[in-house]
Amino acid sequence: MVGVKARYGKYVYDRIASSGEICLDHDVTVMPPTKYLLPAKETLLRFKVGDGSQAEQVIEAQPRAIIGVHPYDIKAIELLDEAFVSANPDPNYIALRQNTIIIGVDCLNPSPKAFCPSMGTQGGGERSQTEGGEGCGGGGSAARHPVPRLYL
């Protein structure tokens, strides 16, 4: 499971060991969640040279959930789907997408320089619940830290 964590005053997607690590009221992350769908490094092919040379395609896709994805990042993933599933099918990308559950949340505290509108998404205005939540760092009341709407 991957989610947004506070680290050194910034927000990052990283492995989550416990629910207390998850931050759902973040503004922007250092890297987008698309890094899990288009990794910077991956093995695409294994081959043997010489007598009896052979090559085999490598598709490695472990099941994962990504928690805390903002609407504009979900829109970006939809654009990647269009490029790598519909237009130019990429078996590695397709395998990663089929093994990934994306759980989105509203952007409750958008950065002043957020580009939500340019992606056709809203940010910061919609609060659907106020029950139970705490923001990153804990210690807050539900009134100060509304629970963002989840998109499944």
Residue frames as a rotation matrix with the C-alpha (Angstrom) as fourth column:
MET 1
0.585 0.811 0.000 0.00
0.811 -0.585 0.000 0.00
0.000 0.000 -1.000 0.00
VAL 2
-0.630 -0.719 0.293 1.22
0.739 -0.671 -0.058 3.44
0.238 0.180 0.954 -0.97
GLY 3
0.568 0.817 -0.103 -0.04
0.814 -0.539 0.218 6.73
0.122 -0.208 -0.971 0.40
VAL 4
0.284 -0.410 0.867 0.86
0.077 -0.891 -0.446 10.33
0.956 0.193 -0.222 1.05
LYS 5
0.412 -0.281 -0.867 3.16
0.911 0.162 0.380 11.00
0.033 -0.946 0.322 4.02
ALA 6
0.951 -0.242 0.195 4.59
-0.255 -0.966 0.046 14.18
0.177 -0.093 -0.980 5.48
ARG 7
0.516 -0.851 -0.098 8.38
0.845 0.487 0.223 14.16
-0.142 -0.198 0.970 5.23
TYR 8
-0.509 -0.821 -0.258 10.69
0.796 -0.563 0.221 17.10
-0.327 -0.093 0.941 6.00
GLY 9
-0.413 0.419 -0.809 7.87
-0.049 -0.897 -0.440 19.61
-0.910 -0.142 0.391 5.57
LYS 10
-0.563 0.235 -0.792 6.84
-0.826 -0.121 0.551 18.22
0.034 0.964 0.262 2.16
TYR 11
0.329 0.726 0.603 4.43
-0.597 0.655 -0.463 15.50
-0.732 -0.208 0.649 1.07
VAL 12
-0.575 -0.586 -0.571 5.52
-0.818 0.410 0.402 12.33
-0.002 0.698 -0.716 -0.69
TYR 13
0.698 0.655 -0.289 3.99
-0.663 0.744 0.084 9.09
0.270 0.133 0.954 -1.90
ASP 14
-0.520 -0.854 -0.004 5.63
-0.767 0.469 -0.439 6.19
0.377 -0.225 -0.899 -0.09
ARG 15
-0.364 0.342 -0.866 4.89
0.267 0.929 0.255 2.80
0.892 -0.138 -0.430 1.41
ILE 16
0.013 0.492 0.870 2.48
-0.819 -0.494 0.292 2.98
0.574 -0.716 0.397 4.33
ALA 17
-0.791 -0.349 -0.503 3.09
-0.003 0.824 -0.566 0.75
0.612 -0.446 -0.653 7.34
SER 18
-0.572 0.644 -0.508 0.18
0.770 0.209 -0.602 2.02
-0.282 -0.736 -0.616 9.46
SER 19
0.258 0.796 0.547 -2.89
0.894 -0.411 0.176 4.21
0.365 0.444 -0.818 9.02
GLY 20
0.636 -0.044 -0.771 -1.31
0.518 -0.716 0.468 6.86
-0.572 -0.696 -0.433 11.26
GLU 21
-0.451 -0.891 -0.048 1.19
0.489 -0.292 0.822 7.66
-0.747 0.347 0.568 8.52
ILE 22
-0.283 0.386 0.878 -1.39
0.945 -0.044 0.324 8.59
0.164 0.921 -0.353 5.89
CYS 23
-0.656 0.065 -0.752 -1.94
0.169 -0.958 -0.230 12.30
-0.735 -0.278 0.618 5.23
LEU 24
-0.202 0.684 0.701 -5.21
0.969 0.245 0.040 13.11
-0.145 0.687 -0.712 3.46
ASP 25
0.793 0.520 -0.318 -5.14
0.487 -0.854 -0.183 16.90
-0.367 -0.009 -0.930 3.80
HIS 26
-0.249 -0.967 -0.055 -1.98
0.607 -0.200 0.769 17.56
-0.755 0.158 0.637 1.79
ASP 27
0.384 0.314 -0.868 -1.67
-0.424 -0.775 -0.468 20.23
-0.820 0.548 -0.165 -0.88
VAL 28
0.716 -0.211 -0.666 0.85
-0.619 0.250 -0.745 18.96
0.323 0.945 0.048 -3.46
THR 29
0.812 -0.485 0.324 3.34
0.205 0.758 0.620 16.10
-0.546 -0.437 0.715 -3.46
VAL 30
-0.004 -0.926 -0.378 7.00
-0.456 -0.335 0.825 16.21
-0.890 0.176 -0.421 -4.45
MET 31
-0.950 -0.220 -0.221 6.41
-0.300 0.453 0.840 13.51
-0.084 0.864 -0.496 -7.11
PRO 32
-0.091 0.982 -0.165 3.06
-0.989 -0.070 0.127 12.52
0.113 0.175 0.978 -8.63
PRO 33
0.169 0.224 0.960 1.49
-0.503 0.857 -0.112 9.09
-0.848 -0.463 0.258 -8.12
THR 34
0.897 0.166 -0.410 2.11
-0.443 0.316 -0.839 8.36
-0.010 0.934 0.357 -11.79
LYS 35
-0.100 -0.994 -0.033 5.64
-0.983 0.104 -0.152 7.35
0.155 0.017 -0.988 -10.79
TYR 36
-0.358 0.033 0.933 4.11
-0.446 0.872 -0.201 3.99
-0.821 -0.488 -0.298 -9.81
LEU 37
0.661 0.652 0.372 2.62
0.073 0.437 -0.897 3.54
-0.747 0.620 0.240 -13.28
LEU 38
0.859 -0.500 0.115 5.59
0.065 -0.117 -0.991 4.80
0.509 0.858 -0.068 -15.28
PRO 39
0.793 -0.566 -0.225 8.61
0.336 0.098 0.937 3.83
-0.509 -0.818 0.268 -13.18
ALA 40
0.594 -0.656 -0.466 11.92
-0.735 -0.678 0.018 5.56
-0.328 0.332 -0.884 -13.88
LYS 41
-0.547 -0.788 -0.283 13.58
-0.835 0.539 0.113 2.15
0.064 0.298 -0.952 -14.13
GLU 42
0.410 0.635 0.655 12.05
-0.600 0.728 -0.331 -1.21
-0.687 -0.257 0.680 -15.08
THR 43
-0.733 -0.598 0.323 13.15
-0.202 0.645 0.737 -4.39
-0.649 0.475 -0.594 -16.82
LEU 44
0.183 0.810 -0.557 11.33
-0.842 -0.163 -0.514 -4.74
-0.507 0.563 0.652 -20.13
LEU 45
0.776 -0.010 -0.630 13.28
-0.471 0.655 -0.591 -7.57
0.418 0.755 0.504 -21.74
ARG 46
0.280 -0.731 0.623 15.58
-0.516 0.432 0.739 -10.43
-0.809 -0.528 -0.256 -20.73
PHE 47
0.856 0.000 -0.517 17.75
-0.487 0.336 -0.806 -11.97
0.173 0.942 0.288 -23.38
LYS 48
0.408 -0.744 0.528 20.50
0.056 0.598 0.799 -14.51
-0.911 -0.297 0.286 -23.92
VAL 49
0.583 -0.282 -0.762 23.10
-0.800 -0.362 -0.478 -14.07
-0.140 0.889 -0.437 -26.66
GLY 50
-0.548 -0.817 0.178 25.23
-0.719 0.569 0.399 -16.62
-0.428 0.091 -0.899 -28.43
ASP 51
-0.873 0.226 -0.433 24.16
-0.099 0.786 0.610 -20.09
0.478 0.575 -0.664 -29.53
GLY 52
-0.324 0.848 -0.419 20.48
0.846 0.458 0.273 -20.52
0.423 -0.266 -0.866 -28.97
SER 53
-0.997 -0.070 0.024 19.96
0.054 -0.909 -0.413 -16.82
0.051 -0.410 0.911 -28.34
GLN 54
-0.187 0.979 -0.075 16.55
0.844 0.199 0.498 -15.92
0.502 0.030 -0.864 -27.03
ALA 55
-0.924 0.015 0.381 14.59
-0.163 -0.918 -0.361 -12.99
0.345 -0.396 0.851 -25.70
GLU 56
-0.272 0.879 -0.391 11.59
0.873 0.397 0.285 -12.82
0.405 -0.263 -0.875 -23.44
GLN 57
-0.122 0.367 0.922 9.36
-0.124 -0.927 0.353 -9.94
0.985 -0.071 0.159 -22.48
VAL 58
-0.741 -0.129 -0.659 9.26
0.622 0.235 -0.747 -9.12
0.251 -0.963 -0.094 -18.76
ILE 59
-0.066 0.758 0.649 6.05
-0.186 -0.648 0.738 -7.88
0.980 -0.073 0.184 -17.18
GLU 60
-0.645 -0.188 -0.741 6.29
0.673 0.320 -0.667 -7.31
0.363 -0.929 -0.080 -13.44
ALA 61
-0.366 0.607 0.705 3.23
-0.397 -0.787 0.471 -5.88
0.842 -0.108 0.529 -11.74
GLN 62
-0.832 0.071 -0.550 2.62
0.507 0.500 -0.702 -6.39
0.225 -0.863 -0.453 -8.04
PRO 63
0.227 0.967 0.113 -0.84
0.734 -0.247 0.632 -5.56
0.640 -0.060 -0.766 -6.65
ARG 64
-0.802 -0.463 -0.378 -0.91
0.597 -0.602 -0.531 -2.17
0.018 -0.651 0.759 -4.95
ALA 65
0.486 0.874 0.026 -3.25
0.862 -0.484 0.152 0.52
0.145 -0.051 -0.988 -3.70
ILE 66
-0.724 -0.615 0.311 -2.41
0.557 -0.788 -0.262 4.21
0.407 -0.016 0.913 -3.95
ILE 67
0.227 0.814 -0.535 -4.25
0.973 -0.169 0.156 6.28
0.036 -0.556 -0.831 -1.34
GLY 68
0.178 -0.061 -0.982 -4.74
0.489 -0.861 0.142 10.05
-0.854 -0.505 -0.124 -1.28
VAL 69
-0.662 -0.423 0.619 -4.65
0.731 -0.183 0.657 10.86
-0.164 0.888 0.430 -5.01
HIS 70
-0.433 0.466 -0.772 -6.02
-0.083 -0.873 -0.481 14.30
-0.897 -0.145 0.417 -5.89
PRO 71
0.556 0.789 0.260 -8.54
0.220 0.162 -0.962 14.79
-0.802 0.592 -0.083 -8.73
TYR 72
0.642 -0.347 -0.684 -5.97
-0.733 -0.538 -0.415 16.46
-0.224 0.768 -0.600 -11.02
ASP 73
-0.523 -0.835 0.168 -3.64
-0.758 0.547 0.356 13.44
-0.389 0.059 -0.919 -10.63
ILE 74
-0.151 0.571 0.807 -6.55
0.219 0.815 -0.536 11.11
-0.964 0.096 -0.249 -11.39
LYS 75
0.829 0.424 -0.364 -7.16
-0.198 -0.386 -0.901 13.15
-0.523 0.819 -0.236 -14.55
ALA 76
0.076 -0.891 -0.447 -3.46
-0.980 -0.148 0.130 12.78
-0.182 0.429 -0.885 -15.45
ILE 77
-0.625 -0.243 0.742 -3.76
-0.251 0.962 0.103 9.00
-0.739 -0.122 -0.663 -14.99
GLU 78
0.425 0.840 0.336 -6.80
0.212 0.269 -0.940 9.02
-0.880 0.471 -0.064 -17.29
LEU 79
0.694 -0.249 -0.676 -4.66
-0.684 -0.520 -0.511 10.77
-0.224 0.817 -0.531 -19.92
LEU 80
-0.464 -0.878 0.119 -1.93
-0.819 0.477 0.319 8.13
-0.336 0.051 -0.940 -19.49
ASP 81
-0.219 0.485 0.847 -4.58
0.097 0.874 -0.475 5.43
-0.971 -0.022 -0.238 -19.89
GLU 82
0.793 0.544 -0.276 -5.63
-0.168 -0.241 -0.956 7.02
-0.586 0.804 -0.100 -23.16
ALA 83
0.348 -0.755 -0.555 -2.04
-0.937 -0.283 -0.203 7.05
-0.004 0.591 -0.806 -24.40
PHE 84
-0.601 -0.799 0.037 -0.81
-0.799 0.598 -0.064 3.65
0.029 -0.068 -0.997 -23.13
VAL 85
-0.493 0.506 0.708 -3.98
0.025 0.822 -0.569 1.55
-0.870 -0.262 -0.418 -23.11
SER 86
0.535 0.842 0.068 -6.12
0.152 -0.016 -0.988 2.85
-0.831 0.539 -0.137 -25.98
ALA 87
0.773 -0.174 -0.610 -3.87
-0.588 -0.556 -0.588 4.57
-0.236 0.813 -0.532 -28.52
ASN 88
0.090 -0.842 -0.532 -0.60
-0.656 0.351 -0.668 2.61
0.749 0.409 -0.521 -28.14
PRO 89
0.922 0.387 0.022 -1.14
-0.263 0.584 0.768 -0.45
0.285 -0.714 0.640 -25.94
ASP 90
-0.182 -0.974 0.136 1.85
-0.704 0.032 -0.709 -0.94
0.686 -0.225 -0.692 -23.64
PRO 91
0.319 0.395 -0.861 1.67
0.144 0.878 0.456 -4.34
0.937 -0.269 0.223 -21.90
ASN 92
-0.579 -0.590 -0.563 3.80
0.660 0.066 -0.749 -3.19
0.479 -0.804 0.351 -18.96
TYR 93
-0.889 0.317 0.330 1.67
-0.407 -0.876 -0.257 -0.11
0.207 -0.363 0.909 -18.31
ILE 94
0.019 0.961 -0.277 -1.54
-0.608 0.231 0.759 -2.12
0.794 0.154 0.589 -18.74
ALA 95
0.044 -0.066 -0.997 -0.34
0.512 0.858 -0.034 -4.74
0.858 -0.509 0.072 -16.23
LEU 96
-0.894 -0.393 -0.215 0.56
0.391 -0.450 -0.803 -2.04
0.219 -0.802 0.556 -13.69
ARG 97
-0.661 0.703 0.261 -2.85
-0.676 -0.709 0.198 -0.33
0.324 -0.046 0.945 -14.12
GLN 98
0.167 0.765 -0.623 -4.76
-0.317 0.640 0.700 -3.60
0.934 0.080 0.349 -13.82
ASN 99
0.028 -0.250 -0.968 -2.95
0.755 0.640 -0.144 -4.32
0.655 -0.727 0.207 -10.54
THR 100
-0.925 -0.378 -0.041 -3.38
0.327 -0.738 -0.590 -0.83
0.193 -0.559 0.806 -9.05
ILE 101
0.240 0.955 -0.177 -6.32
0.937 -0.180 0.300 0.48
0.255 -0.238 -0.937 -7.03
ILE 102
-0.749 -0.438 0.498 -6.43
0.350 -0.899 -0.265 4.27
0.563 -0.024 0.826 -6.87
ILE 103
0.187 0.762 -0.620 -8.21
0.981 -0.112 0.157 5.91
0.050 -0.638 -0.769 -3.96
GLY 104
-0.445 -0.337 0.830 -8.63
0.492 -0.866 -0.087 9.64
0.748 0.369 0.551 -4.50
VAL 105
-0.044 0.405 -0.913 -9.42
0.928 -0.322 -0.188 12.48
-0.370 -0.856 -0.361 -2.12
ASP 106
0.811 0.341 0.475 -10.52
0.475 -0.858 -0.195 16.07
0.341 0.384 -0.858 -2.55
CYS 107
-0.376 -0.911 0.167 -7.83
0.691 -0.396 -0.605 18.71
0.617 -0.113 0.779 -2.27
LEU 108
0.544 0.662 -0.516 -8.83
0.829 -0.327 0.453 20.47
0.131 -0.675 -0.727 0.97
ASN 109
0.549 -0.455 -0.700 -5.80
0.158 -0.767 0.622 22.75
-0.820 -0.453 -0.349 1.18
PRO 110
0.714 -0.270 0.646 -4.81
0.696 0.170 -0.698 23.63
0.079 0.948 0.309 -2.38
SER 111
-0.319 -0.890 -0.326 -1.55
0.781 -0.442 0.441 25.41
-0.536 -0.114 0.836 -3.01
PRO 112
0.243 0.399 -0.884 -1.99
-0.094 -0.897 -0.431 28.99
-0.966 0.188 -0.180 -4.30
LYS 113
-0.336 -0.460 -0.822 -0.16
-0.860 -0.205 0.467 27.85
-0.383 0.864 -0.327 -7.45
ALA 114
-0.365 0.258 0.894 -2.23
0.095 0.966 -0.240 24.67
-0.926 -0.002 -0.377 -7.88
PHE 115
-0.829 0.009 -0.559 -3.13
-0.544 -0.243 0.803 23.79
-0.128 0.970 0.206 -11.44
CYS 116
-0.586 0.682 0.438 -6.43
0.311 0.688 -0.655 22.01
-0.749 -0.248 -0.615 -10.63
PRO 117
0.336 0.810 -0.481 -8.49
-0.222 -0.428 -0.876 24.24
-0.915 0.401 0.036 -12.98
SER 118
-0.134 -0.450 -0.883 -6.11
-0.959 -0.167 0.230 23.60
-0.251 0.877 -0.409 -15.90
MET 119
-0.981 -0.187 -0.049 -6.83
-0.193 0.962 0.195 19.87
0.010 0.201 -0.980 -15.57
GLY 120
-0.344 0.931 -0.121 -10.58
-0.379 -0.020 0.925 20.43
0.859 0.364 0.360 -15.41
THR 121
-0.069 0.284 -0.956 -10.82
0.766 0.629 0.132 19.58
0.639 -0.723 -0.261 -11.72
GLN 122
0.640 0.313 0.702 -11.79
-0.226 -0.796 0.561 21.52
0.734 -0.518 -0.439 -8.63
GLY 123
-0.265 -0.725 -0.635 -9.72
0.577 0.409 -0.707 21.88
0.773 -0.554 0.310 -5.52
GLY 124
-0.920 -0.381 -0.096 -10.39
0.273 -0.445 -0.853 22.89
0.282 -0.811 0.513 -1.99
GLY 125
-0.630 0.694 0.349 -14.05
-0.683 -0.709 0.175 23.77
0.369 -0.128 0.921 -2.02
GLU 126
0.275 0.834 -0.478 -15.81
-0.498 0.549 0.671 20.48
0.822 0.054 0.566 -1.45
ARG 127
-0.838 -0.419 0.350 -15.98
-0.514 0.392 -0.763 19.06
0.183 -0.819 -0.544 2.04
SER 128
-0.164 0.842 -0.514 -18.38
-0.357 0.435 0.827 16.19
0.920 0.319 0.229 2.32
GLN 129
0.597 0.320 -0.735 -17.76
0.498 0.570 0.653 14.99
0.628 -0.756 0.181 5.86
THR 130
0.118 -0.619 0.777 -16.28
-0.637 -0.647 -0.419 16.25
0.762 -0.445 -0.470 9.08
GLU 131
0.923 0.319 0.213 -16.36
-0.363 0.544 0.757 13.10
0.125 -0.776 0.618 11.13
GLY 132
0.924 -0.370 0.098 -13.40
0.253 0.782 0.570 11.71
-0.287 -0.501 0.816 12.95
GLY 133
0.647 -0.720 0.252 -10.39
0.580 0.250 -0.775 12.91
0.495 0.648 0.579 11.00
GLU 134
0.565 -0.610 -0.556 -7.08
0.209 -0.546 0.811 14.35
-0.798 -0.575 -0.181 11.97
GLY 135
0.898 -0.327 -0.294 -4.71
-0.413 -0.397 -0.820 16.14
0.151 0.857 -0.492 9.67
CYS 136
0.399 -0.843 -0.362 -1.08
0.366 0.508 -0.780 15.29
0.841 0.179 0.511 9.17
GLY 137
-0.596 -0.702 0.390 0.80
-0.151 -0.380 -0.913 15.44
0.789 -0.603 0.120 12.42
GLY 138
-0.231 0.585 -0.777 -2.29
0.756 0.611 0.236 14.53
0.613 -0.533 -0.584 14.44
GLY 139
-0.746 -0.115 -0.656 -3.71
0.636 -0.413 -0.652 16.29
-0.196 -0.903 0.381 17.45
GLY 140
-0.920 0.387 0.052 -6.46
-0.342 -0.862 0.374 18.20
0.190 0.326 0.926 15.62
SER 141
-0.426 0.861 0.279 -10.18
-0.140 0.241 -0.960 18.20
-0.894 -0.448 0.018 16.08
ALA 142
-0.268 0.411 0.871 -12.66
0.857 0.514 0.021 17.08
-0.439 0.753 -0.491 13.45
ALA 143
0.751 0.599 -0.276 -13.80
0.437 -0.766 -0.472 20.67
-0.495 0.234 -0.837 12.97
ARG 144
0.357 -0.700 -0.618 -10.28
-0.572 -0.687 0.448 21.80
-0.738 0.194 -0.646 12.04
HIS 145
-0.730 -0.670 -0.134 -9.48
-0.559 0.472 0.681 18.71
-0.393 0.572 -0.720 9.94
PRO 146
0.366 0.930 -0.048 -12.45
-0.781 0.278 -0.560 17.65
-0.507 0.242 0.827 7.84
VAL 147
-0.201 -0.354 0.913 -12.26
0.168 0.906 0.389 14.21
-0.965 0.232 -0.123 6.26
PRO 148
-0.591 -0.042 -0.805 -11.83
-0.702 -0.464 0.540 14.60
-0.396 0.885 0.245 2.51
ARG 149
0.601 0.798 -0.034 -14.27
-0.657 0.470 -0.589 12.94
-0.454 0.377 0.807 0.13
LEU 150
-0.390 -0.717 0.578 -12.93
-0.218 0.682 0.698 9.63
-0.895 0.146 -0.422 -1.16
TYR 151
0.349 0.401 -0.847 -13.07
-0.927 0.017 -0.374 8.65
-0.136 0.916 0.378 -4.81
LEU 152
-0.129 -0.366 0.922 -12.99
-0.278 0.905 0.320 4.91
-0.952 -0.215 -0.219 -5.39
